[in-house]
Amino acid sequence: MNIIVAVDKNWAIGLQNRLLVSIPQDMKFFRETTTGKTVVMGRKTLESFPGGQPLKKRTNIVLTGKKDYQVKDAVICHSVEEVLKEAGNYESDDIYVIGGESIYRELLPYCDKAYVTKIGHAYEADTWFPNLDEDPQWEMTKISEEQTYFDLEYVFTVYERKGK
């Protein structure tokens, strides 16, 4: 499985169930990378989408503790074990964990690759992604040329679990 995330310079990812910033090239990268694939997310991430609807042209797996939760066109799971069992129905390289914070933390141990857009700015935030630069199990294997969006600088990076 893979993870895809945009982080600020402190590895923050969100504030009040919203992304910290919307960068068109990052959104394009997300769309191109996940379209036709399987995405795994938490309920709050799903509810943050327009109309609270699953992402089009993808298989959507939603992890929630709410036993009666239902969403049209999404597979609902109630535990990490259920998510992993459901994920077994798909090609592992085609599965992308897309948030939020608790889902990233719960599923990171099962992922081998992380696509991280690193934004060179610190935002006010209330949710964070684990700092892979400080995790000895992970190493950055790719980094793009520096990009800019107005006055924001960012890079696209790939981290891979060591020994994989």
N, CA, C and O of each residue as an XYZ file, in Angstrom:
656
protein
N       0.848     -1.193      0.000
C       0.000      0.000      0.000
C       0.883      1.243      0.000
O       2.044      1.213      0.408
N       0.299      2.318     -0.464
C       0.971      3.611     -0.515
C       0.223      4.623      0.345
O      -0.931      4.428      0.726
N       0.925      5.699      0.631
C       0.303      6.847      1.301
C       0.552      8.042      0.407
O       1.608      8.147     -0.217
N      -0.412      8.943      0.340
C      -0.224     10.199     -0.386
C      -0.698     11.325      0.527
O      -1.793     11.267      1.087
N       0.153     12.365      0.671
C      -0.139     13.409      1.649
C       0.601     14.687      1.272
O       1.653     14.639      0.636
N       0.048     15.823      1.666
C       0.747     17.116      1.552
C       0.967     17.605      2.975
O       0.038     17.646      3.782
N       2.223     17.980      3.274
C       2.568     18.418      4.630
C       3.249     19.782      4.584
O       3.857     20.153      3.580
N       3.137     20.523      5.688
C       3.895     21.773      5.770
C       5.265     21.464      6.362
O       5.609     20.298      6.554
N       6.051     22.501      6.652
C       7.416     22.246      7.114
C       7.483     21.582      8.483
O       8.538     21.083      8.874
N       6.368     21.569      9.221
C       6.291     20.877     10.513
C       5.527     19.553     10.416
O       5.165     18.963     11.434
N       5.289     19.102      9.210
C       4.546     17.870      8.927
C       3.066     17.990      9.312
O       2.401     16.979      9.540
N       2.554     19.217      9.384
C       1.122     19.428      9.627
C       0.354     19.142      8.345
O       0.858     19.357      7.243
N      -0.887     18.648      8.504
C      -1.693     18.308      7.335
C      -3.052     18.987      7.290
O      -3.670     19.044      6.228
N      -3.533     19.504      8.416
C      -4.872     20.072      8.356
C      -5.227     20.935      9.551
O      -4.544     20.952     10.575
N      -6.317     21.645      9.374
C      -6.883     22.468     10.436
C      -8.402     22.416     10.291
O      -8.940     22.738      9.232
N      -9.088     22.012     11.353
C     -10.553     21.946     11.383
C     -11.125     21.172     10.188
O     -12.051     21.618      9.510
N     -10.531     19.992      9.961
C     -10.980     19.067      8.903
C     -10.884     19.665      7.499
O     -11.683     19.344      6.619
N      -9.887     20.542      7.305
C      -9.624     21.107      5.986
C      -8.129     21.005      5.706
O      -7.308     20.985      6.622
N      -7.795     20.940      4.410
C      -6.383     20.992      4.025
C      -5.824     22.356      4.407
O      -6.566     23.334      4.496
N      -4.532     22.420      4.630
C      -3.898     23.687      5.010
C      -3.850     24.662      3.842
O      -3.972     25.872      4.033
N      -3.672     24.137      2.637
C      -3.573     24.975      1.447
C      -3.921     24.103      0.240
O      -3.705     22.891      0.253
N      -4.452     24.727     -0.786
C      -4.762     24.000     -2.010
C      -3.834     24.499     -3.115
O      -3.949     25.639     -3.568
N      -2.925     23.647     -3.538
C      -1.976     23.983     -4.606
C      -2.408     23.215     -5.854
O      -2.412     21.984     -5.847
N      -2.775     23.927     -6.930
C      -3.296     23.250     -8.121
C      -2.427     22.091     -8.624
O      -2.968     21.043     -8.976
N      -1.105     22.245     -8.671
C      -0.240     21.173     -9.160
C      -0.267     19.967     -8.230
O      -0.162     18.830     -8.688
N      -0.408     20.203     -6.931
C      -0.500     19.105     -5.978
C      -1.827     18.370     -6.166
O      -1.871     17.140     -6.138
N      -2.908     19.129     -6.357
C      -4.222     18.515     -6.596
C      -4.192     17.694     -7.884
O      -4.757     16.602     -7.942
N      -3.535     18.220     -8.913
C      -3.410     17.502    -10.188
C      -2.626     16.209     -9.979
O      -3.020     15.157    -10.482
N      -1.515     16.280     -9.236
C      -0.718     15.088     -8.940
C      -1.561     14.056     -8.199
O      -1.515     12.870     -8.524
N      -2.330     14.500     -7.206
C      -3.199     13.600     -6.443
C      -4.204     12.919     -7.376
O      -4.373     11.700     -7.336
N      -4.867     13.720     -8.215
C      -5.863     13.167     -9.143
C      -5.233     12.148    -10.083
O      -5.745     11.041    -10.245
N      -4.111     12.532    -10.706
C      -3.466     11.642    -11.679
C      -2.950     10.362    -11.024
O      -2.987      9.294    -11.636
N      -2.474     10.463     -9.790
C      -1.914      9.314     -9.097
C      -2.986      8.350     -8.625
O      -2.775      7.137     -8.650
N      -4.137      8.861     -8.192
C      -5.152      7.995     -7.568
C      -6.318      7.605     -8.475
O      -7.044      6.663     -8.155
N      -6.517      8.297     -9.590
C      -7.641      7.966    -10.468
C      -7.478      6.543    -11.005
O      -6.403      6.155    -11.461
N      -8.561      5.781    -10.940
C      -8.544      4.398    -11.388
C      -7.972      3.450    -10.340
O      -7.833      2.253    -10.594
N      -7.643      3.973     -9.179
C      -7.035      3.177     -8.114
C      -7.992      3.074     -6.920
O      -9.161      3.448     -7.013
N      -7.478      2.563     -5.808
C      -8.257      2.428     -4.576
C      -7.735      3.425     -3.557
O      -6.526      3.512     -3.343
N      -8.629      4.179     -2.924
C      -8.241      5.127     -1.888
C      -8.863      4.694     -0.566
O     -10.007      4.242     -0.512
N      -8.072      4.846      0.506
C      -8.518      4.488      1.851
C      -8.504      5.750      2.694
O      -7.509      6.475      2.721
N      -9.609      6.015      3.383
C      -9.708      7.242      4.176
C     -10.591      7.017      5.382
O     -11.296      6.013      5.483
N     -10.539      7.966      6.292
C     -11.447      7.973      7.425
C     -12.735      8.689      7.075
O     -12.828      9.374      6.057
N     -13.719      8.521      7.931
C     -15.037      9.137      7.715
C     -14.950     10.656      7.615
O     -15.583     11.256      6.746
N     -14.164     11.288      8.506
C     -14.093     12.745      8.490
C     -13.461     13.262      7.199
O     -13.847     14.317      6.697
N     -12.493     12.522      6.661
C     -11.892     12.916      5.380
C     -12.950     12.847      4.286
O     -13.079     13.771      3.483
N     -13.704     11.757      4.253
C     -14.780     11.637      3.260
C     -15.765     12.795      3.400
O     -16.179     13.391      2.406
N     -16.135     13.106      4.632
C     -17.125     14.161      4.846
C     -16.597     15.548      4.508
O     -17.373     16.494      4.373
N     -15.277     15.673      4.370
C     -14.697     16.969      3.998
C     -14.754     17.198      2.480
O     -14.515     18.313      2.017
N     -15.064     16.160      1.709
C     -15.157     16.282      0.249
C     -16.458     16.980     -0.131
O     -17.401     17.002      0.661
N     -16.521     17.553     -1.339
C     -17.766     18.205     -1.784
C     -18.958     17.255     -1.678
O     -18.960     16.167     -2.254
N     -19.959     17.690     -0.936
C     -21.160     16.881     -0.754
C     -20.932     15.636      0.092
O     -21.828     14.801      0.218
N     -19.734     15.501      0.675
C     -19.426     14.315      1.472
C     -19.448     13.038      0.658
O     -19.664     11.950      1.192
N     -19.220     13.181     -0.657
C     -19.322     12.045     -1.560
C     -17.964     11.429     -1.868
O     -16.950     12.127     -1.869
N     -17.939     10.117     -2.131
C     -16.686      9.445     -2.488
C     -16.069     10.056     -3.747
O     -16.759     10.663     -4.566
N     -14.755      9.880     -3.881
C     -14.048     10.390     -5.053
C     -14.429      9.575     -6.281
O     -14.466      8.345     -6.235
N     -14.708     10.265     -7.369
C     -15.117      9.597     -8.601
C     -13.937      8.865     -9.242
O     -12.777      9.232     -9.057
N     -14.273      7.819    -10.002
C     -13.288      7.032    -10.760
C     -12.242      6.376     -9.866
O     -11.102      6.175    -10.284
N     -12.631      6.043     -8.632
C     -11.758      5.340     -7.688
C     -12.629      4.413     -6.847
O     -13.821      4.663     -6.672
N     -12.036      3.353     -6.332
C     -12.697      2.545     -5.307
C     -12.407      3.231     -3.985
O     -11.244      3.433     -3.636
N     -13.440      3.590     -3.247
C     -13.306      4.299     -1.978
C     -13.558      3.352     -0.815
O     -14.632      2.759     -0.707
N     -12.561      3.212      0.054
C     -12.713      2.435      1.283
C     -12.679      3.429      2.443
O     -11.748      4.225      2.567
N     -13.702      3.372      3.284
C     -13.814      4.310      4.401
C     -13.755      3.542      5.714
O     -14.513      2.597      5.933
N     -12.840      3.963      6.585
C     -12.705      3.362      7.912
C     -13.406      4.258      8.926
O     -13.088      5.440      9.052
N     -14.363      3.682      9.644
C     -15.095      4.438     10.650
C     -15.499      3.530     11.804
O     -15.731      2.335     11.620
N     -15.577      4.108     12.979
C     -16.063      3.372     14.135
C     -17.577      3.337     14.203
O     -18.148      2.556     14.965
N     -18.242      4.184     13.404
C     -19.713      4.239     13.413
C     -20.270      2.989     12.726
O     -20.122      2.816     11.516
N     -20.900      2.135     13.500
C     -21.375      0.842     12.988
C     -22.477      0.972     11.931
O     -22.588      0.119     11.050
N     -23.284      2.022     12.011
C     -24.405      2.153     11.077
C     -24.088      3.102      9.914
O     -24.986      3.497      9.172
N     -22.824      3.460      9.760
C     -22.438      4.428      8.727
C     -22.541      3.801      7.339
O     -22.047      2.698      7.101
N     -23.188      4.520      6.433
C     -23.335      4.044      5.060
C     -23.143      5.212      4.106
O     -23.582      6.331      4.373
N     -22.481      4.934      2.994
C     -22.298      5.927      1.940
C     -22.395      5.200      0.614
O     -21.783      4.151      0.417
N     -23.170      5.771     -0.290
C     -23.306      5.190     -1.624
C     -21.936      5.189     -2.317
O     -21.187      6.161     -2.226
N     -21.625      4.107     -2.996
C     -20.390      3.969     -3.780
C     -19.117      3.956     -2.935
O     -18.054      4.351     -3.415
N     -19.213      3.512     -1.695
C     -18.014      3.358     -0.859
C     -18.108      2.041     -0.104
O     -19.196      1.575      0.235
N     -16.940      1.449      0.153
C     -16.864      0.247      0.976
C     -16.580      0.725      2.398
O     -15.589      1.416      2.633
N     -17.442      0.363      3.345
C     -17.287      0.811      4.731
C     -16.633     -0.301      5.548
O     -17.080     -1.448      5.527
N     -15.579      0.051      6.261
C     -14.893     -0.890      7.156
C     -14.883     -0.288      8.558
O     -14.890      0.932      8.723
N     -14.867     -1.163      9.570
C     -14.931     -0.694     10.956
C     -13.679     -0.993     11.764
O     -13.644     -0.734     12.967
N     -12.639     -1.541     11.113
C     -11.384     -1.813     11.812
C     -10.248     -1.852     10.789
O     -10.478     -2.022      9.592
N      -9.031     -1.694     11.280
C      -7.859     -1.807     10.403
C      -7.834     -3.198      9.788
O      -7.496     -3.348      8.614
N      -8.187     -4.218     10.567
C      -8.198     -5.590     10.048
C      -9.162     -5.719      8.873
O      -8.849     -6.374      7.879
N     -10.341     -5.093      8.987
C     -11.306     -5.116      7.877
C     -10.751     -4.405      6.649
O     -10.926     -4.867      5.521
N     -10.080     -3.276      6.876
C      -9.485     -2.528      5.752
C      -8.445     -3.407      5.068
O      -8.426     -3.504      3.841
N      -7.591     -4.043      5.844
C      -6.534     -4.877      5.256
C      -7.130     -6.058      4.498
O      -6.628     -6.435      3.438
N      -8.195     -6.641      5.036
C      -8.861     -7.747      4.340
C      -9.453     -7.256      3.014
O      -9.284     -7.902      1.980
N     -10.142     -6.120      3.047
C     -10.724     -5.542      1.827
C      -9.625     -5.169      0.838
O      -9.766     -5.383     -0.366
N      -8.528     -4.609      1.354
C      -7.412     -4.204      0.486
C      -6.811     -5.398     -0.248
O      -6.240     -5.249     -1.328
N      -6.945     -6.586      0.347
C      -6.445     -7.799     -0.298
C      -7.125     -8.104     -1.622
O      -6.631     -8.917     -2.404
N      -8.260     -7.453     -1.880
C      -8.974     -7.644     -3.147
C      -8.402     -6.798     -4.282
O      -8.839     -6.910     -5.428
N      -7.427     -5.954     -3.962
C      -6.887     -5.018     -4.948
C      -5.371     -5.163     -5.009
O      -4.748     -5.670     -4.076
N      -4.789     -4.719     -6.105
C      -3.337     -4.704     -6.251
C      -2.757     -3.734     -5.221
O      -3.146     -2.566     -5.180
N      -1.827     -4.214     -4.391
C      -1.281     -3.393     -3.302
C      -0.694     -2.072     -3.800
O      -0.851     -1.041     -3.146
N      -0.019     -2.094     -4.954
C       0.591     -0.873     -5.503
C      -0.453      0.146     -5.953
O      -0.127      1.309     -6.193
N      -1.706     -0.288     -6.067
C      -2.782      0.592     -6.534
C      -3.650      1.110     -5.389
O      -4.720      1.669     -5.628
N      -3.197      0.928     -4.149
C      -3.963      1.389     -2.984
C      -3.245      2.584     -2.369
O      -2.043      2.533     -2.110
N      -4.000      3.667     -2.137
C      -3.451      4.908     -1.585
C      -4.235      5.312     -0.340
O      -5.446      5.525     -0.401
N      -3.538      5.416      0.784
C      -4.149      5.929      2.010
C      -4.121      7.451      1.895
O      -3.066      8.039      1.658
N      -5.288      8.094      2.064
C      -5.378      9.540      1.799
C      -5.790     10.364      3.021
O      -6.073     11.554      2.886
N      -5.829      9.755      4.214
C      -6.077     10.549      5.417
C      -7.338     10.156      6.143
O      -8.091      9.278      5.722
N      -7.535     10.827      7.230
C      -6.792     11.850      7.908
C      -5.742     11.316      8.854
O      -5.227     10.210      8.689
N      -5.436     12.129      9.847
C      -4.307     11.849     10.729
C      -4.355     10.450     11.347
O      -3.374      9.710     11.263
N      -5.474     10.077     11.963
C      -5.516      8.775     12.651
C      -5.413      7.619     11.659
O      -4.806      6.592     11.963
N      -5.997      7.780     10.485
C      -5.929      6.731      9.456
C      -4.492      6.592      8.963
O      -3.988      5.480      8.809
N      -3.836      7.727      8.716
C      -2.423      7.671      8.324
C      -1.608      6.919      9.375
O      -0.818      6.037      9.038
N      -1.799      7.267     10.641
C      -1.012      6.639     11.713
C      -1.307      5.139     11.834
O      -0.399      4.338     12.057
N      -2.580      4.770     11.687
C      -2.951      3.361     11.821
C      -2.453      2.517     10.649
O      -2.103      1.350     10.831
N      -2.418      3.097      9.451
C      -2.079      2.297      8.267
C      -0.629      2.461      7.801
O      -0.166      1.689      6.961
N       0.085      3.442      8.324
C       1.485      3.634      7.930
C       2.319      2.350      8.062
O       3.131      2.065      7.182
N       2.140      1.569      9.138
C       2.952      0.346      9.258
C       2.731     -0.662      8.122
O       3.559     -1.549      7.913
N       1.625     -0.529      7.395
C       1.302     -1.461      6.316
C       1.673     -0.910      4.941
O       1.438     -1.561      3.923
N       2.249      0.285      4.914
C       2.597      0.941      3.650
C       4.098      0.842      3.388
O       4.908      0.840      4.315
N       4.447      0.760      2.113
C       5.853      0.669      1.713
C       6.349      1.927      1.019
O       7.556      2.139      0.896
N       5.414      2.767      0.561
C       5.806      3.964     -0.176
C       4.917      5.125      0.234
O       3.713      4.958      0.431
N       5.517      6.301      0.360
C       4.760      7.504      0.725
C       5.089      8.612     -0.267
O       6.254      8.956     -0.464
N       4.068      9.158     -0.879
C       4.198     10.301     -1.790
C       3.874     11.537     -0.961
O       2.723     11.761     -0.587
N       4.895     12.335     -0.679
C       4.737     13.461      0.238
C       5.049     14.769     -0.491
O       6.170     14.980     -0.955
N       4.055     15.635     -0.587
C       4.286     16.980     -1.090
C       4.686     17.810      0.122
O       3.903     17.983      1.055
N       5.920     18.323      0.097
C       6.437     19.087      1.240
C       6.369     20.570      0.906
O       6.987     21.040     -0.049
N       5.600     21.298      1.718
C       5.362     22.721      1.500
C       6.247     23.506      2.465
O       6.232     23.258      3.670
N       7.012     24.448      1.934
C       7.990     25.192      2.732
C       7.395     26.348      3.522
O       7.896     27.471      3.461
N       6.343     26.077      4.253
C       5.686     27.100      5.053
C       5.094     26.410      6.282
O       4.708     25.244      6.206
N       5.021     27.102      7.395
C       4.395     26.549      8.600
C       3.017     27.180      8.768
O       2.879     28.403      8.791
N       2.013     26.339      8.883
C       0.633     26.795      9.036
C       0.135     26.515     10.449
O       0.685     25.678     11.165
N      -0.906     27.224     10.830
C      -1.634     26.855     12.042
C      -2.325     25.540     11.707
O      -2.924     25.408     10.640
N      -2.245     24.563     12.617
C      -2.782     23.240     12.301
C      -3.240     22.526     13.563
O      -2.854     22.886     14.675
N      -4.068     21.510     13.369
C      -4.474     20.670     14.491
C      -4.310     19.184     14.184
O      -4.671     18.333     14.996
N      -3.763     18.878     13.004
C      -3.490     17.480     12.645
C      -2.143     17.393     11.933
O      -1.757     18.278     11.169
N      -1.445     16.295     12.211
C      -0.094     16.116     11.674
C       0.093     14.722     11.113
O      -0.601     13.775     11.485
N       1.056     14.626     10.201
C       1.504     13.347      9.650
C       2.805     12.989     10.365
O       3.577     13.885     10.704
N       3.068     11.704     10.602
C       4.346     11.347     11.240
C       5.543     11.848     10.411
O       5.547     11.731      9.185
N       6.533     12.394     11.076
C       7.705     12.948     10.397
C       8.587     11.802      9.905
O       9.304     11.183     10.691
N       8.532     11.523      8.612
C       9.290     10.405      8.047
C      10.791     10.691      8.034
O      11.596      9.761      7.999
N      11.176     11.979      8.064
C      12.602     12.308      8.114
C      13.234     11.840      9.419
O      14.440     11.600      9.479
N      12.423     11.710     10.459
C      12.915     11.281     11.770
C      12.652      9.806     12.041
O      12.986      9.304     13.114
N      12.058      9.110     11.080
C      11.726      7.694     11.250
C      12.793      6.842     10.562
O      12.897      6.873      9.336
N      13.581      6.087     11.317
C      14.672      5.310     10.720
C      14.202      4.217      9.754
O      15.003      3.671      8.995
N      12.902      3.900      9.783
C      12.381      2.877      8.866
C      12.142      3.417      7.453
O      11.920      2.647      6.519
N      12.189      4.746      7.302
C      11.858      5.362      6.025
C      13.031      6.174      5.487
O      13.804      6.756      6.248
N      13.149      6.203      4.156
C      14.148      7.070      3.539
C      13.554      7.733      2.301
O      12.774      7.129      1.564
N      13.944      9.000      2.089
C      13.506      9.712      0.901
C      14.306      9.176     -0.280
O      15.537      9.162     -0.251
N      13.601      8.736     -1.314
C      14.280      8.166     -2.476
C      14.161      9.053     -3.711
O      14.902      8.872     -4.678
N      13.245     10.000     -3.684
C      13.081     10.922     -4.815
C      12.669     12.288     -4.293
O      11.948     12.407     -3.302
N      13.143     13.312     -4.983
C      12.704     14.682     -4.682
C      12.698     15.458     -5.997
O      13.633     15.374     -6.793
N      11.632     16.207     -6.203
C      11.500     16.973     -7.444
C      12.296     18.276     -7.353
O      12.805     18.646     -6.295
N      12.383     18.947     -8.481
C      12.877     20.324     -8.482
C      11.906     21.137     -7.626
O      10.730     20.791     -7.510
N      12.401     22.211     -7.033
C      11.517     23.067     -6.247
C      10.474     23.703     -7.159
O      10.788     24.201     -8.240
N       9.236     23.674     -6.701
C       8.104     24.268     -7.428
C       7.656     25.508     -6.657
O       7.938     25.649     -5.467
N       6.960     26.398     -7.348
C       6.381     27.536     -6.641
C       4.938     27.737     -7.074
O       4.566     27.487     -8.221
N       4.146     28.192     -6.126
C       2.757     28.575     -6.363
C       2.587     29.897     -5.637
O       2.505     29.936     -4.409
N       2.536     30.978     -6.403
C       2.630     32.331     -5.862
C       3.909     32.403     -5.027
O       4.997     32.233     -5.577
N       3.816     32.647     -3.721
C       5.044     32.746     -2.928
C       5.350     31.461     -2.153
O       6.269     31.432     -1.334
N       4.578     30.398     -2.411
C       4.818     29.125     -1.716
C       5.814     28.278     -2.490
O       5.707     28.139     -3.708
N       6.774     27.719     -1.788
C       7.705     26.779     -2.401
C       7.361     25.387     -1.901
O       7.037     25.201     -0.728
N       7.433     24.405     -2.801
C       7.123     23.030     -2.419
C       7.877     22.066     -3.325
O       8.330     22.427     -4.411
N       7.999     20.830     -2.849
C       8.630     19.770     -3.632
C       7.782     18.506     -3.506
O       7.105     18.282     -2.502
N       7.841     17.695     -4.549
C       7.217     16.377     -4.513
C       8.305     15.386     -4.121
O       9.375     15.360     -4.729
N       8.033     14.573     -3.108
C       9.027     13.595     -2.664
C       8.401     12.203     -2.616
O       7.181     12.047     -2.558
N       9.265     11.214     -2.642
C       8.840      9.826     -2.430
C       9.721      9.259     -1.322
O      10.947      9.366     -1.354
N       9.063      8.662     -0.354
C       9.758      7.959      0.734
C       9.457      6.482      0.562
O       8.349      6.102      0.186
N      10.456      5.653      0.841
C      10.247      4.217      0.785
C      10.692      3.580      2.083
O      11.675      3.989      2.700
N       9.936      2.562      2.483
C      10.293      1.825      3.692
C      11.587      1.078      3.402
O      11.712      0.410      2.376
N      12.537      1.194      4.301
C      13.830      0.527      4.132
C      13.638     -0.994      4.178
O      12.808     -1.521      4.919
N      14.429     -1.660      3.367
C      14.382     -3.116      3.353
C      13.256     -3.688      2.525
O      12.999     -4.891      2.573
N      12.568     -2.831      1.752
C      11.475     -3.318      0.903
C      11.910     -3.345     -0.548
O      11.129     -3.726     -1.420
